Amino acid sequence: YQQGDYEKSIKMLSDFIGKLRAMVEQKKNVAEAFYLLAKIYYEVGDDAKVDENLTRCFDTFPAFSMDESNLGFKDRVDKIKKEVLESKTKIGPE
């Protein structure tokens, strides 16, 4: 760009943006996999694994969301998401 090669700059930046978008999509997919694992563990009654996988879900992609019809599981999702987001917003040593 600084050397006036606008076509090359456009291509480089467009490629970079495309790679970032792909990375975001991958994070969303990984978060969804953790979410689904948590849901399965919820169904079989493994509470520790539910919390572990929900935490991984929101650590991976904090903005992850999915419509949930199971109200008990939804409450758990909301609780863990809140905890993860609060831990990410803490600044400095306690």
Backbone hydrogen bonds, N-H to C=O, Kabsch-Sander energy under -0.5 kcal/mol:
donor,donor_aa,acceptor,acceptor_aa,energy
4,G,1,Y,-1.7
6,Y,4,G,-1.7
9,S,5,D,-2.0
10,I,6,Y,-2.8
11,K,7,E,-2.2
12,M,8,K,-2.7
13,L,9,S,-2.7
14,S,10,I,-2.5
15,D,11,K,-2.6
16,F,12,M,-2.4
17,I,13,L,-2.6
18,G,14,S,-2.2
19,K,15,D,-2.2
20,L,16,F,-2.3
21,R,17,I,-2.5
22,A,18,G,-2.0
23,M,19,K,-2.1
24,V,20,L,-2.3
25,E,21,R,-2.5
26,Q,22,A,-2.3
27,K,23,M,-2.4
28,K,24,V,-2.3
29,N,25,E,-2.4
30,V,26,Q,-2.7
31,A,27,K,-2.7
32,E,28,K,-2.3
33,A,29,N,-1.9
34,F,30,V,-2.3
35,Y,31,A,-2.4
36,L,32,E,-2.7
37,L,33,A,-2.3
38,A,34,F,-2.4
39,K,35,Y,-2.2
40,I,36,L,-2.1
41,Y,37,L,-2.7
42,Y,38,A,-2.1
43,E,39,K,-2.0
44,V,40,I,-1.8
45,G,41,Y,-0.7
45,G,42,Y,-0.7
46,D,41,Y,-2.5
47,D,45,G,-1.1
50,V,46,D,-1.8
51,D,47,D,-2.3
52,E,48,A,-2.4
53,N,49,K,-2.4
54,L,50,V,-2.4
55,T,51,D,-2.5
56,R,52,E,-2.1
57,C,53,N,-2.3
58,F,54,L,-2.3
59,D,55,T,-2.2
60,T,56,R,-2.3
61,F,57,C,-2.2
64,F,61,F,-2.4
71,L,69,S,-1.0
74,K,70,N,-2.7
75,D,71,L,-2.3
76,R,72,G,-1.5
77,V,73,F,-2.8
78,D,74,K,-2.8
79,K,75,D,-2.2
80,I,76,R,-2.5
81,K,77,V,-2.8
82,K,78,D,-2.2
83,E,79,K,-2.2
84,V,80,I,-2.7
85,L,81,K,-2.8
86,E,82,K,-2.5
87,S,83,E,-2.1
88,K,84,V,-1.6
89,T,85,L,-1.1
90,K,86,E,-0.8
